[in-house]
Amino acid sequence: MRRPLLLAGALGLAAFAVLAFSPRAQFLAGGVMANAAYRLQDHLVDYDFEHHQEEMLELAVANGVKVLILTRHTDCAAEKAAKNPELRAKYPAMVAAVDERHQRTAEFLARPVIAERIKAGELLVKQLDIDTATEHLAEHVVSPADQPH
């Protein structure tokens, strides 16, 4: 009975020593704990990041923000996946977000606080494309590709 306790104590002391003196072990242990925490908590709350994002932007405007820039980039993996039937099936939630982006942007711009500020000239909202190769910005031109599939 005493031997298993000594062995467990020695293993615990060795694990503590490794964690105390190894940054790599600390990083790994922290990642494991964070992952475990997310897995334990994710089912507790239904997160709706899209609408929370809209509320955060609306709050920023209410607090005096005068310019909002909505960006996308030319080498977007999510947009490429949305154009590929196999990847659409593999990543349905992400593809749905890409498909809904135009509609969500229109809904955001129609929110009363946002629409009123735009109409009064107190808010400028720009949609810009970032050319990944050159890092240049260009105004986004709405195209049929922006529409849901």
C-alpha positions as CSV (number, residue, x, y, z in Angstrom):
1,M,0.0,0.0,0.0
2,R,2.8,2.4,0.8
3,R,4.7,1.7,-2.4
4,P,1.9,2.9,-4.7
5,L,1.6,6.1,-2.7
6,L,5.4,6.7,-2.9
7,L,5.3,6.1,-6.7
8,A,2.3,8.4,-7.2
9,G,4.1,11.1,-5.1
10,A,7.3,10.7,-7.1
11,L,5.4,11.0,-10.4
12,G,3.5,14.1,-9.1
13,L,6.8,15.7,-8.0
14,A,8.4,14.9,-11.4
15,A,5.5,16.4,-13.3
16,F,5.6,19.5,-11.1
17,A,9.3,19.9,-11.7
18,V,8.8,19.6,-15.5
19,L,6.0,22.1,-15.5
20,A,7.9,24.5,-13.2
21,F,11.1,24.6,-15.4
22,S,10.0,23.9,-18.9
23,P,8.3,26.7,-20.9
24,R,7.3,24.2,-23.6
25,A,5.6,21.9,-21.0
26,Q,3.8,25.0,-19.5
27,F,2.6,26.0,-23.0
28,L,1.4,22.5,-23.7
29,A,-0.3,22.2,-20.3
30,G,-2.0,25.6,-20.7
31,G,-3.3,24.6,-24.2
32,V,-4.7,21.3,-22.8
33,M,-6.4,23.2,-19.9
34,A,-7.9,25.9,-22.3
35,N,-9.1,23.2,-24.7
36,A,-10.7,21.3,-21.8
37,A,-12.4,24.5,-20.5
38,Y,-13.9,25.3,-23.9
39,R,-15.2,21.7,-24.2
40,L,-16.7,21.9,-20.8
41,Q,-18.4,25.3,-21.3
42,D,-19.3,25.4,-25.0
43,H,-22.6,23.6,-24.5
44,L,-23.7,25.9,-21.8
45,V,-24.3,29.0,-24.0
46,D,-25.5,29.2,-27.6
47,Y,-23.1,31.8,-29.1
48,D,-24.3,33.9,-32.0
49,F,-21.1,35.7,-32.9
50,E,-22.6,37.3,-36.0
51,H,-25.2,39.2,-34.1
52,H,-22.9,39.9,-31.2
53,Q,-20.5,41.4,-33.7
54,E,-23.2,43.7,-35.1
55,E,-24.1,44.8,-31.6
56,M,-20.4,45.6,-30.8
57,L,-20.2,47.7,-34.0
58,E,-23.4,49.5,-33.2
59,L,-22.2,50.3,-29.7
60,A,-19.0,51.6,-31.2
61,V,-21.0,53.9,-33.4
62,A,-23.2,55.0,-30.5
63,N,-20.0,55.9,-28.7
64,G,-18.8,58.2,-31.5
65,V,-17.1,56.0,-34.1
66,K,-17.4,57.9,-37.4
67,V,-15.9,55.4,-39.9
68,L,-16.4,51.6,-40.2
69,I,-14.3,49.6,-42.7
70,L,-15.5,46.1,-43.6
71,T,-12.8,44.2,-45.3
72,R,-12.3,40.9,-47.2
73,H,-9.2,39.7,-48.9
74,T,-8.4,38.1,-52.2
75,D,-6.9,34.9,-50.9
76,C,-9.8,34.0,-48.6
77,A,-9.9,30.2,-47.9
78,A,-13.6,30.5,-46.8
79,E,-14.7,32.1,-50.1
80,K,-12.8,29.4,-52.0
81,A,-14.5,26.7,-50.0
82,A,-17.9,28.2,-50.7
83,K,-17.2,27.8,-54.5
84,N,-16.1,24.1,-54.1
85,P,-19.0,21.6,-53.7
86,E,-16.9,19.1,-51.8
87,L,-15.7,21.8,-49.3
88,R,-19.2,23.2,-49.0
89,A,-20.3,19.8,-47.7
90,K,-17.3,19.5,-45.4
91,Y,-17.6,23.0,-43.9
92,P,-21.3,23.9,-43.9
93,A,-21.3,26.4,-41.1
94,M,-18.4,28.4,-42.5
95,V,-19.9,28.3,-46.0
96,A,-23.2,29.5,-44.7
97,A,-21.5,32.5,-43.1
98,V,-19.9,33.3,-46.5
99,D,-23.3,32.9,-48.2
100,E,-25.0,35.1,-45.7
101,R,-22.4,37.9,-45.6
102,H,-24.1,40.1,-48.1
103,Q,-27.5,39.7,-46.4
104,R,-25.9,40.3,-42.9
105,T,-24.1,43.4,-44.1
106,A,-27.4,44.8,-45.5
107,E,-29.2,44.0,-42.2
108,F,-26.4,45.7,-40.3
109,L,-26.6,48.9,-42.5
110,A,-30.4,48.9,-42.0
111,R,-30.2,48.9,-38.2
112,P,-31.9,52.1,-37.0
113,V,-28.8,53.6,-35.3
114,I,-26.5,52.8,-38.2
115,A,-29.0,53.9,-40.9
116,E,-29.7,57.2,-39.1
117,R,-26.0,58.0,-38.7
118,I,-25.3,57.2,-42.4
119,K,-28.2,59.3,-43.5
120,A,-27.2,62.2,-41.4
121,G,-23.6,62.0,-42.7
122,E,-22.3,61.1,-39.3
123,L,-21.1,57.7,-40.2
124,L,-19.1,56.4,-43.2
125,V,-19.1,52.7,-43.9
126,K,-16.7,51.4,-46.5
127,Q,-16.3,47.9,-47.8
128,L,-12.8,47.3,-49.0
129,D,-10.9,44.4,-50.6
130,I,-7.4,43.7,-49.5
131,D,-5.2,42.3,-52.4
132,T,-3.3,39.7,-50.5
133,A,-0.4,39.7,-53.0
134,T,0.2,43.5,-53.0
135,E,-1.5,44.4,-49.7
136,H,-3.3,47.2,-51.5
137,L,-6.9,48.3,-50.7
138,A,-9.6,48.7,-53.2
139,E,-13.3,49.6,-52.8
140,H,-15.3,46.4,-52.9
141,V,-17.6,46.1,-55.9
142,V,-20.7,44.0,-55.2
143,S,-20.8,41.2,-57.7
144,P,-23.0,38.1,-58.3
145,A,-20.3,36.2,-56.4
146,D,-21.4,38.1,-53.3
147,Q,-24.9,36.8,-53.5
148,P,-25.8,33.5,-51.7
149,H,-25.2,30.3,-53.7
